[in-house]
């Protein structure tokens, strides 16, 4: 077997995307820090982007719809990270910690 056979297999890309998705979901469930949760959401979005790129390459390589969706996901992830980090900084200034479970009310 050659090395090009590994790269020309759709299942490898789908397995990596599924692994990223599972790591992101487990991170959302088990992380207590807001920054850890933010990183987990980024992993989920990266898994979705990898799915779009892989299906674009193997199913329809002529048009670039999957690549454009992946770029759109990257833009949304960047905006989400900027807004979330701003909110996390404000929470830290008010409560002096960023543990998600310790913050009960955000009305004040």
C-alpha positions in Angstrom: 0.0 0.0 0.0 1.2 3.5 -0.7 0.8 6.6 1.3 -1.6 8.2 -1.3 -4.1 5.5 -0.6 -4.5 6.7 3.0 -5.2 10.3 1.9 -7.7 9.2 -0.8 -10.0 7.5 1.6 -13.2 9.3 2.8 -13.6 7.2 5.9 -10.3 8.5 7.4 -11.6 12.1 7.2 -15.0 11.2 8.6 -13.4 9.3 11.4 -11.2 12.3 12.4 -14.3 14.6 12.2 -16.2 12.2 14.4 -13.3 12.1 16.8 -13.3 15.9 17.0 -17.0 16.0 17.5 -16.9 13.4 20.3 -14.0 15.2 22.0 -16.0 18.5 21.8 -19.2 17.0 23.3 -17.3 15.2 26.1 -15.4 18.5 26.8 -18.7 20.4 27.0 -20.1 17.8 29.5 -17.0 17.4 31.7 -15.3 20.8 31.7 -16.1 23.2 34.4 -14.1 26.2 33.2 -15.8 28.5 30.7 -12.6 28.6 28.6 -12.6 24.7 28.4 -16.2 24.9 27.2 -15.2 27.4 24.6 -12.4 25.2 23.3 -14.9 22.3 23.2 -17.3 24.3 21.0 -14.4 25.1 18.7 -13.6 21.4 18.4 -17.2 20.7 17.4 -17.2 23.4 14.8 -13.8 22.1 13.4 -15.3 18.6 13.1 -18.3 20.0 11.1 -15.9 22.0 8.8 -13.8 18.9 8.2 -17.0 17.0 7.2 -17.9 19.7 4.6 -14.4 19.8 3.2 -14.1 16.0 2.9 -17.5 15.6 1.3 -16.6 18.4 -1.1 -13.4 16.7 -2.1 -14.8 13.2 -2.6 -18.4 13.7 -3.7 -18.3 16.8 -5.8 -14.7 18.1 -6.4 -15.8 20.5 -9.2 -17.6 23.0 -7.2 -16.4 24.6 -4.0 -19.6 24.7 -1.9 -18.0 22.6 0.9 -15.0 24.9 1.1 -17.2 28.0 1.3 -19.2 26.4 4.1 -16.0 25.6 5.9 -14.8 29.2 5.6 -18.2 30.4 6.8 -17.9 28.1 9.9 -14.4 29.4 10.5 -15.8 33.0 10.5 -18.6 32.1 12.8 -16.1 30.4 15.2 -13.9 33.4 15.2 -16.8 35.7 16.0 -18.1 33.4 18.7 -14.6 33.1 20.3 -14.3 36.9 20.4 -17.7 37.5 21.9 -17.3 34.6 24.4 -13.9 35.8 25.6 -15.3 39.2 26.2 -18.1 37.7 28.3 -15.7 35.5 30.2 -13.5 38.6 31.0 -16.6 40.4 32.3 -17.6 37.4 34.4 -14.1 37.1 35.8 -14.1 40.8 36.8 -17.5 40.4 38.6 -17.1 37.0 40.3 -13.3 36.5 40.4 -13.5 33.0 38.9 -14.6 31.5 35.6 -16.1 28.2 36.8 -19.4 27.6 35.0 -21.1 25.7 37.7 -20.4 28.2 40.5 -22.2 31.0 38.6 -25.8 30.6 39.6 -27.3 34.0 38.7 -26.2 36.6 36.2 -29.0 39.1 36.9 -26.8 41.4 39.0 
